[in-house]
Amino acid sequence: MPQAQASIVIKRDPDQIFAITNDIARWPELFKEYRGAKVLSFQRNGRFARIEFELTNEEDETWQSWRILDFEKREAIAQRGTPKFPFFYMHLTWTYEPVEEGVRMTWIQDFEMDPKAPVTNEQVLARMTAHMQNNQEHFKKVLEAMPEAAL
């Protein structure tokens, strides 16, 4: 199974970055390619929360996913729901490690393309890795430019 991974250090408080980057409603401001993000359900029980949500990209494609947040470990795991195509499987893990300069945010995506997809795992892995790095650079730029009061 292919795995894309990218990390970046953001000069901000780890808890703030964890909260903002997992606020699905804010994803259109953080991700360049999402024009819509709608939370369908949010349930928190102490340390953990489960979010079900819907995303819409610039091509007007919409899909649902779920995400589990671990506020103690500062970790999010997610999986693409319906429709899955062009993926057979898409699992994501985001971690937030406190470092001297702020927080190291790491994204890991394990996936497999549907056999009927017009692209191969290898093609998508190269695109996905570059795409993750571009998105993280954009996150860094946006988040470090935010006034403290906006966090």
KERONU-103394 format. One record per residue: chain; x, y, z of N, C-alpha, C in turn; residue number from 1. Coordinates in Angstrom, 1 decimal. Layout:
<rs>
R   c      n.u      n.v      n.w     ca.u     ca.v     ca.w      c.u      c.v      c.w     k
R   A        X        Y        Z        X        Y        Z        X        Y        Z   NUM
...
</rs>
This chain:
<rs>
R   c      n.u      n.v      n.w     ca.u     ca.v     ca.w      c.u      c.v      c.w     k
R   A      0.9     -1.2      0.0      0.0      0.0      0.0      0.9      1.2      0.0     1
R   A      0.7      2.2     -0.9      1.5      3.4     -1.0      1.2      4.3      0.3     2
R   A      2.3      5.0      0.6      2.1      6.0      1.7      2.8      7.3      1.4     3
R   A      2.1      8.4      1.4      2.6      9.7      1.3      2.8     10.3      2.6     4
R   A      3.9     11.1      2.8      4.2     11.7      4.1      4.9     13.0      3.9     5
R   A      4.5     14.0      4.7      5.1     15.3      4.7      5.0     15.9      6.1     6
R   A      6.0     16.7      6.5      6.0     17.4      7.8      6.4     18.9      7.6     7
R   A      6.0     19.7      8.5      6.4     21.1      8.5      6.3     21.6      9.9     8
R   A      7.2     22.6     10.2      7.2     23.2     11.5      6.5     24.5     11.4     9
R   A      5.5     24.7     12.3      4.7     26.0     12.4      5.1     26.7     13.7    10
R   A      5.4     27.9     13.6      5.8     28.7     14.8      4.6     29.2     15.6    11
R   A      3.9     28.3     16.2      2.7     28.6     17.0      2.6     27.5     18.1    12
R   A      1.7     27.7     19.0      1.4     26.8     20.0      0.8     25.5     19.5    13
R   A      1.3     24.3     19.9      0.8     23.1     19.4     -0.8     22.9     19.6    14
R   A     -1.3     23.2     20.7     -2.7     23.1     21.0     -3.5     24.0     20.0    15
R   A     -3.1     25.2     19.8     -3.8     26.1     18.9     -3.8     25.5     17.5    16
R   A     -2.7     25.0     17.0     -2.6     24.5     15.7     -3.4     23.3     15.5    17
R   A     -3.4     22.4     16.5     -4.2     21.2     16.5     -5.7     21.6     16.4    18
R   A     -6.1     22.6     17.2     -7.5     23.0     17.2     -7.9     23.6     15.8    19
R   A     -7.1     24.5     15.3     -7.5     25.2     14.1     -7.5     24.3     12.9    20
R   A     -6.4     23.4     12.8     -6.3     22.6     11.6     -7.3     21.4     11.6    21
R   A     -8.0     21.2     12.8     -9.0     20.2     12.8    -10.4     20.8     12.9    22
R   A    -10.5     22.1     12.7    -11.8     22.8     12.6    -12.2     22.7     11.2    23
R   A    -13.0     21.7     10.8    -13.3     21.4      9.4    -14.0     22.7      8.7    24
R   A    -14.8     23.4      9.4    -15.4     24.6      8.8    -14.4     25.6      8.3    25
R   A    -13.1     25.6      8.9    -12.1     26.5      8.4    -11.3     26.0      7.3    26
R   A    -11.5     24.8      6.8    -10.6     24.2      5.8    -10.6     24.9      4.5    27
R   A    -11.7     25.6      4.1    -11.6     26.4      2.8    -10.6     27.5      2.9    28
R   A    -10.3     28.0      4.1     -9.3     29.1      4.2     -7.9     28.4      4.4    29
R   A     -7.8     27.2      4.8     -6.5     26.6      5.0     -6.1     25.7      3.7    30
R   A     -7.0     25.1      3.1     -6.7     24.3      1.9     -7.1     25.1      0.7    31
R   A     -6.2     25.2     -0.3     -6.5     26.0     -1.5     -7.6     25.4     -2.4    32
R   A     -7.7     24.0     -2.3     -8.6     23.3     -3.2    -10.1     23.1     -2.7    33
R   A    -10.3     23.4     -1.5    -11.7     23.1     -0.9    -12.5     24.4     -1.0    34
R   A    -13.6     24.3     -1.6    -14.5     25.5     -1.7    -15.7     25.3     -0.7    35
R   A    -15.8     24.1     -0.2    -16.9     23.8      0.8    -16.5     22.8      1.8    36
R   A    -16.9     23.0      3.0    -16.6     22.1      4.1    -17.8     22.2      5.1    37
R   A    -18.5     21.1      5.3    -19.7     21.1      6.1    -19.6     20.0      7.2    38
R   A    -19.7     20.3      8.4    -19.7     19.4      9.5    -21.1     18.8      9.6    39
R   A    -21.1     17.4      9.5    -22.4     16.7      9.6    -22.7     16.3     11.0    40
R   A    -21.7     15.9     11.8    -21.9     15.6     13.2    -20.6     15.8     13.9    41
R   A    -20.7     16.2     15.2    -19.5     16.3     16.0    -19.9     15.8     17.4    42
R   A    -19.1     14.8     17.9    -19.4     14.3     19.2    -18.1     14.2     20.0    43
R   A    -18.1     14.8     21.1    -16.8     14.8     21.9    -17.2     14.1     23.3    44
R   A    -16.2     13.3     23.7    -16.3     12.6     24.9    -15.0     12.7     25.6    45
R   A    -14.7     13.7     26.4    -13.4     13.9     27.1    -12.3     14.1     26.1    46
R   A    -11.4     13.1     26.1    -10.2     13.2     25.3    -10.4     13.1     23.8    47
R   A    -11.5     12.4     23.4    -11.7     12.1     22.0    -12.9     12.8     21.4    48
R   A    -12.8     13.0     20.1    -14.0     13.6     19.4    -14.1     12.8     18.1    49
R   A    -15.3     12.7     17.6    -15.5     12.1     16.3    -16.3     13.1     15.4    50
R   A    -15.8     13.4     14.2    -16.4     14.3     13.3    -16.8     13.6     12.0    51
R   A    -18.0     13.8     11.6    -18.3     13.4     10.2    -18.6     14.6      9.4    52
R   A    -18.0     14.7      8.2    -18.1     15.9      7.4    -18.1     15.6      6.0    53
R   A    -18.4     16.7      5.2    -18.5     16.7      3.8    -17.6     17.7      3.2    54
R   A    -16.8     17.4      2.2    -16.0     18.3      1.5    -16.4     18.5      0.1    55
R   A    -16.2     19.7     -0.5    -16.4     19.9     -1.9    -15.1     20.6     -2.4    56
R   A    -14.6     20.1     -3.5    -13.4     20.7     -4.1    -13.7     21.7     -5.2    57
R   A    -12.7     22.2     -5.8    -12.9     23.2     -6.9    -13.6     22.7     -8.1    58
R   A    -13.5     21.4     -8.3    -14.2     20.7     -9.5    -15.6     20.4     -9.1    59
R   A    -16.1     20.8     -8.0    -17.5     20.6     -7.5    -17.7     19.1     -7.2    60
R   A    -16.7     18.3     -6.9    -16.8     17.0     -6.4    -17.0     17.0     -4.9    61
R   A    -17.9     16.2     -4.4    -18.2     16.2     -3.0    -18.1     14.7     -2.5    62
R   A    -17.6     14.6     -1.3    -17.5     13.3     -0.6    -17.6     13.5      0.9    63
R   A    -17.9     12.4      1.6    -17.9     12.5      3.0    -16.8     11.7      3.6    64
R   A    -16.4     12.1      4.8    -15.3     11.5      5.6    -15.6     11.5      7.0    65
R   A    -14.8     10.8      7.8    -14.9     10.9      9.3    -13.5     11.1      9.8    66
R   A    -13.4     11.7     11.0    -12.2     12.0     11.6    -12.3     11.8     13.1    67
R   A    -11.3     11.2     13.7    -11.3     11.0     15.2    -10.1     11.8     15.7    68
R   A    -10.4     12.7     16.7     -9.4     13.6     17.3     -9.0     13.0     18.7    69
R   A     -7.7     13.0     18.9     -7.2     12.7     20.3     -6.6     13.9     20.8    70
R   A     -7.3     14.6     21.7     -6.8     15.9     22.2     -5.6     15.8     23.1    71
R   A     -5.4     14.6     23.7     -4.3     14.4     24.6     -3.0     14.2     23.8    72
R   A     -3.1     13.3     22.8     -1.9     13.0     22.0     -1.7     14.0     20.9    73
R   A     -2.7     14.9     20.6     -2.7     15.8     19.5     -2.5     15.0     18.2    74
R   A     -3.4     14.1     18.0     -3.4     13.2     16.8     -4.8     13.1     16.2    75
R   A     -4.9     13.1     14.9     -6.1     12.9     14.2     -6.0     11.8     13.2    76
R   A     -7.0     10.9     13.2     -7.0      9.9     12.2     -8.3     10.0     11.4    77
R   A     -8.3      9.7     10.2     -9.4     10.0      9.3     -9.5      8.9      8.2    78
R   A    -10.6      8.8      7.6    -10.8      7.9      6.5    -11.8      8.5      5.6    79
R   A    -11.5      8.4      4.3    -12.5      8.9      3.3    -13.7      7.9      3.3    80
R   A    -14.9      8.5      3.3    -16.1      7.7      3.2    -16.6      7.6      1.8    81
R   A    -17.8      8.1      1.6    -18.5      7.9      0.3    -18.5      9.2     -0.4    82
R   A    -18.4      9.2     -1.7    -17.9      8.0     -2.5    -16.3      7.9     -2.3    83
R   A    -15.9      6.7     -2.3    -14.4      6.5     -2.2    -13.7      6.7     -3.5    84
R   A    -14.3      6.3     -4.6    -13.7      6.4     -5.9    -13.1      7.8     -6.1    85
R   A    -11.9      7.9     -6.7    -11.1      6.9     -7.4    -10.2      6.1     -6.4    86
R   A    -10.4      6.2     -5.1     -9.6      5.4     -4.2    -10.4      4.1     -3.9    87
R   A     -9.6      3.1     -3.6    -10.1      1.9     -3.0    -10.1      2.0     -1.5    88
R   A     -9.1      2.8     -1.0     -8.9      3.0      0.4     -8.1      4.3      0.6    89
R   A     -8.5      5.1      1.6     -7.8      6.3      1.9     -7.8      6.5      3.4    90
R   A     -6.7      6.4      4.1     -6.6      6.6      5.5     -5.6      7.6      5.8    91
R   A     -5.9      8.6      6.7     -5.0      9.7      7.0     -4.7      9.7      8.5    92
R   A     -3.5     10.1      8.8     -3.1     10.3     10.2     -2.3     11.7     10.2    93
R   A     -2.8     12.6     11.1     -2.1     13.8     11.3     -1.6     13.8     12.8    94
R   A     -0.3     14.2     12.9      0.3     14.3     14.3      0.9     15.7     14.5    95
R   A      0.9     16.1     15.7      1.4     17.4     16.1      2.4     17.3     17.2    96
R   A      3.7     17.4     16.9      4.7     17.2     17.9      5.3     18.5     18.4    97
R   A      5.2     18.9     19.7      5.8     20.1     20.1      7.3     20.1     19.9    98
R   A      7.9     21.1     19.3      9.3     21.3     19.1      9.7     22.7     19.6    99
R   A     10.9     22.9     19.8     11.4     24.2     20.3     10.8     25.4     19.5   100
R   A     10.7     25.2     18.1     10.3     26.3     17.3      8.7     26.5     17.2   101
R   A      8.0     25.5     17.8      6.5     25.5     17.8      6.0     24.2     17.7   102
R   A      5.5     23.7     16.6      4.9     22.4     16.4      5.3     21.8     15.1   103
R   A      5.7     20.5     15.1      5.9     19.8     13.8      4.6     19.1     13.5   104
R   A      4.0     19.5     12.4      2.8     18.9     11.9      3.2     17.9     10.8   105
R   A      2.8     16.6     11.0      3.1     15.6     10.1      1.8     14.9      9.5   106
R   A      1.7     14.8      8.2      0.6     14.2      7.6      1.0     12.9      7.0   107
R   A      0.3     11.8      7.2      0.6     10.5      6.6     -0.7     10.0      5.9   108
R   A     -0.6      9.7      4.6     -1.7      9.2      3.9     -1.4      7.8      3.4   109
R   A     -2.1      6.8      3.8     -2.0      5.4      3.3     -3.2      5.3      2.3   110
R   A     -3.0      4.8      1.1     -4.1      4.7      0.2     -3.8      3.6     -0.8   111
R   A     -4.8      3.3     -1.6     -4.7      2.4     -2.7     -5.8      2.9     -3.7   112
R   A     -5.4      3.0     -5.0     -6.3      3.4     -6.0     -7.3      2.3     -6.4   113
R   A     -8.5      2.6     -6.7     -9.4      1.6     -7.2     -8.9      1.1     -8.6   114
R   A     -9.0     -0.2     -8.8     -8.5     -0.8    -10.0     -9.1     -0.1    -11.3   115
R   A    -10.3      0.5    -11.2    -10.9      1.1    -12.3    -10.5      2.6    -12.5   116
R   A     -9.7      3.1    -11.5     -9.2      4.5    -11.6     -8.3      4.7    -12.8   117
R   A     -8.4      5.9    -13.4     -7.6      6.2    -14.6     -6.1      6.4    -14.3   118
R   A     -5.7      6.4    -13.0     -4.3      6.6    -12.6     -3.8      5.5    -11.7   119
R   A     -2.5      5.3    -11.7     -1.9      4.2    -10.9     -1.6      4.8     -9.5   120
R   A     -1.3      3.8     -8.6     -0.8      4.2     -7.2      0.4      5.0     -7.3   121
R   A      1.4      4.7     -8.2      2.6      5.4     -8.3      2.4      6.8     -8.8   122
R   A      1.5      7.0     -9.8      1.3      8.4    -10.2      0.6      9.2     -9.1   123
R   A     -0.3      8.6     -8.4     -1.0      9.4     -7.4      0.0      9.7     -6.2   124
R   A      0.9      8.7     -5.9      1.8      9.0     -4.8      2.7     10.2     -5.1   125
R   A      3.2     10.3     -6.3      4.0     11.5     -6.6      3.2     12.8     -6.5   126
R   A      2.0     12.8     -7.0      1.1     14.0     -7.0      0.8     14.3     -5.5   127
R   A      0.4     13.3     -4.8     -0.1     13.5     -3.4      1.0     14.0     -2.5   128
R   A      2.2     13.5     -2.7      3.3     14.0     -1.9      3.6     15.5     -2.1   129
R   A      3.6     15.9     -3.4      3.8     17.3     -3.8      2.7     18.1     -3.3   130
R   A      1.5     17.6     -3.4      0.3     18.3     -3.0      0.3     18.5     -1.5   131
R   A      0.7     17.5     -0.7      0.7     17.7      0.8      1.7     18.7      1.2   132
R   A      2.9     18.7      0.5      3.9     19.7      0.8      3.4     21.1      0.5   133
R   A      2.7     21.3     -0.6      2.2     22.6     -1.0      1.1     23.1      0.0   134
R   A      0.3     22.2      0.4     -0.8     22.5      1.4     -0.2     22.9      2.7   135
R   A      0.8     22.1      3.2      1.5     22.5      4.4      2.2     23.8      4.4   136
R   A      2.8     24.2      3.3      3.4     25.5      3.2      2.3     26.6      3.2   137
R   A      1.2     26.3      2.6      0.1     27.3      2.7     -0.5     27.4      4.1   138
R   A     -0.6     26.3      4.8     -1.1     26.3      6.2     -0.1     27.1      7.0   139
R   A      1.2     26.9      6.9      2.2     27.6      7.6      2.1     29.1      7.4   140
R   A      2.0     29.5      6.1      1.9     30.9      5.8      0.6     31.5      6.4   141
R   A     -0.5     30.9      6.3     -1.8     31.4      6.8     -1.7     31.5      8.4   142
R   A     -1.3     30.4      9.0     -1.4     30.3     10.5     -0.3     31.2     11.1   143
R   A      0.9     31.3     10.6      1.9     32.2     11.2      1.5     33.6     11.0   144
R   A      0.7     33.9     10.0      0.3     35.3      9.7     -0.9     35.8     10.5   145
R   A     -1.6     34.8     11.1     -2.8     35.1     11.9     -2.4     35.9     13.2   146
R   A     -3.2     36.9     13.5     -2.9     37.6     14.8     -3.3     36.6     15.9   147
R   A     -2.7     36.7     17.0     -2.9     35.8     18.2     -4.4     35.7     18.5   148
R   A     -5.1     36.8     18.4     -6.5     36.9     18.8     -7.4     36.0     17.8   149
R   A     -6.9     35.8     16.6     -7.7     35.0     15.6     -7.5     33.5     15.8   150
R   A     -6.5     33.1     16.6     -6.3     31.7     16.8     -7.2     31.2     17.9   151
</rs>
